Amino acid sequence: MIDVEKKTGISDAECEHLDNYYTKNTFEPGPNLLKMGIKPGFVHSTILLSDLDTDVAKYIYTQAKAFHKTQIEIINDLVREKLAVGA
């Protein structure tokens, strides 16, 4: 075993593969706010929906944009609608 294998438990070839993979592929630690249409400096007026499903977050964002409301207002509307139905 070489030093890398001793320290990591993976072979030198596996280390080389992982190094190449992460060098060529961009790692995004969180949601890409620019892809969601959130410009730098405007995050404070947008809630981060990273804990929600991607589909739910996109739906809320799309509805907010379509109706010219904030994401919080869309969430409030959805919850009020659910309360009115009695569920």
C-alpha positions in Angstrom: 0.0 0.0 0.0 1.2 3.5 -0.8 0.6 6.5 1.5 -2.6 7.6 -0.2 -4.1 4.2 0.2 -3.2 4.0 3.8 -4.6 7.5 4.6 -7.8 7.2 2.5 -8.5 3.6 2.0 -8.8 4.1 -1.8 -6.3 3.3 -4.5 -4.1 5.7 -6.4 -6.2 5.1 -9.5 -9.4 5.9 -7.6 -7.8 9.1 -6.3 -6.8 10.1 -9.8 -10.3 9.5 -11.1 -11.9 11.6 -8.3 -9.4 14.4 -8.9 -10.2 14.5 -12.6 -13.9 14.3 -11.9 -14.0 17.2 -9.5 -11.5 19.3 -11.6 -13.8 19.0 -14.7 -17.2 19.2 -13.0 -18.3 22.3 -11.1 -19.4 21.7 -7.5 -22.2 23.9 -6.3 -22.6 23.7 -2.5 -26.1 25.2 -2.6 -28.8 26.4 -4.9 -27.5 28.5 -7.8 -29.2 31.8 -7.1 -28.3 33.3 -10.5 -30.0 30.4 -12.3 -33.1 31.1 -10.1 -33.1 34.7 -11.3 -31.9 36.2 -8.0 -29.4 38.9 -8.7 -26.5 39.7 -6.3 -27.7 42.2 -3.6 -31.3 41.0 -3.7 -31.0 37.9 -1.6 -32.3 39.8 1.4 -35.7 40.1 -0.2 -35.9 36.5 -1.2 -36.3 33.5 1.1 -33.9 30.7 0.5 -35.9 27.6 -0.2 -33.1 25.1 -0.1 -34.9 22.9 2.5 -37.9 22.4 0.1 -38.1 20.1 -2.8 -36.7 21.5 -6.0 -40.1 21.3 -7.7 -41.8 23.2 -4.8 -39.2 25.9 -4.7 -39.4 26.4 -8.5 -43.3 26.5 -8.3 -43.2 29.2 -5.5 -40.6 31.2 -7.4 -42.6 31.0 -10.7 -45.8 32.0 -9.0 -44.2 34.9 -7.2 -42.7 36.2 -10.5 -46.0 35.7 -12.4 -48.2 37.5 -9.8 -45.6 40.1 -8.9 -45.6 39.0 -5.3 -42.9 37.9 -2.9 -42.3 34.3 -2.2 -43.6 34.8 1.4 -46.9 36.2 0.0 -47.3 33.1 -2.2 -46.7 30.8 0.7 -49.1 32.8 2.8 -51.8 32.5 0.1 -51.3 28.8 -0.2 -51.5 28.3 3.6 -54.6 30.5 3.8 -56.3 28.6 1.0 -55.5 25.3 2.8 -56.9 26.7 6.0 -60.1 27.9 4.3 -60.7 24.5 2.9 -60.3 23.1 6.4 -57.5 20.6 5.8 
